[in-house]
Amino acid sequence: MPRAEGRAWIGISGYDYKPWRGPFYPADLPARRWLEYASARFDSVELNGTFYSLKSPAVFERWVAETPARGFVFAVKGGRFITHNLKLRNADRALGNFFASGVLALGRKTGPFLWQLPATYRFDAERMDAFMRLLPRSSRAAEAVALQHDDRLRRGALVDAAANVRYRHAFEVRHPSYFHEEFYALLREHRCAFVVADTAGKFPYAEEVTADFVYVRLHGSRELYASGYTDAELDDWARKVARWRRAGRDVYVYFDNDAKVHAPFDALRLAERVRVGG
């Protein structure tokens, strides 16, 4: 029996950018309504504020309230304290804080979790394997992880999930030592996705598929975070999305070329191509 076609979500990496007022957000629209505006135009937004600091349950609950009731999901970027400070080691307590900070409030709006590793340390199979084993694969499993939080959550902790949903995890890597079959095999073993990241040639590139979904981050094809995508480049990405979906994989694509306000318009252009292409 053939595998059912996967679904595609196409959106933006973050939404709270002051330079977007005017070019994308209406000039008279209050910043507190920017997420509402963006989520009416995209079916997914990547939360990158969660990378920089622990949020509160109230913040996550507000994000849920401001976005469409159906068809919309958030991707959630894992905290840099875990990925960059701890370098994935001894992360039990930090993961508890992360998942208790309000993540469980997302319920059915929970998309994949993004773990972005810095370019400064090499692949370590034992470290990666140990960390992947800690990651919860459902909101129910995340409740147990959240119970390991400590007193750093001064604005409250949430340890009860709003809904029982499956969790997916993706890894964006930058050191050349990760672009190797040993790492790909480890991702497959743990059903985690390899992030396909276009970084204008700054970091290595691969399109390895290691899970039942594909996660794509488009940082700019010619200038990191700043250049827009041409029609031909978007046509090429639309074909790739179609190919992955035909293989039965869900696809999440986020534009991170935000510096010159290309991201929202490129995301709209790619979404239109994907819709037209079926």
QUICORTA-V267972 format. One line per field, one symbol per residue. ss: DSSP state (@ for helix, = for strand, . for the rest). psi: psi as a letter, one per 20 degrees, with the letter a starting at -180 (. if undefined). burial: b if it has 9 or more other C-alpha atoms within 8 Angstrom, else e. A space follows every 50 residues. Layout:
ss=???
psi=???
burial=???
This chain:
ss=.......======....@@@=...=.....@@@@@@@@@....====.@@ @@....@@@@@@@@@.......=====..@@@@@@......@@@@@@@@@ ..@@@@@@@=======........@@@@@@@@@@...=@@@@@@@@.... ...............=..====...@@@..@@@@@@@@@...======.. ............======............@@@@@@@@@@@@@@@@...= =====.......@@@@@@@@@@@@@@..
psi=pqpqqrqpppbqorimohiipfhgpqhjpqhijgggggiihqjqppoihi hhqpaqhhgghggghjqqhqipqpqppqphhghhgiljqljgghhggghi iihiihcijobqppooqrjiqrpoggggggghhipqjrhghhghghijra jimijqqojpqhqoqqqqqqpoqhphiimqhggghggghjkqqppoookk ihrrpqlpojajrppppniphhppihqrprggghgghhhgggggghjjpq pppppjmihkkhghhhgggghgghghi.
burial=eeeebbebbbbbbbbeeeebbeeebeeeeeeebbbbbbbbebbbbbbbeb beebbbbebbbebbebbbeeebbbbbbbbbbbbbebbbeebbbbbbbbbb bbbbbbbbbbbbbbbbbbeeebbebebbbebeeeebbbbbbbbbbbbbbe eebeeebbbebbebbebbbbbbbbbeebbeeebbbbbbeebbbbbbbbbb bebbbeeeebbbbbbbbbbbbebbbbbbbeeeebbebbeebbebbbbbbb bbbbbbbbeebbbbebbbbbbebbeeee
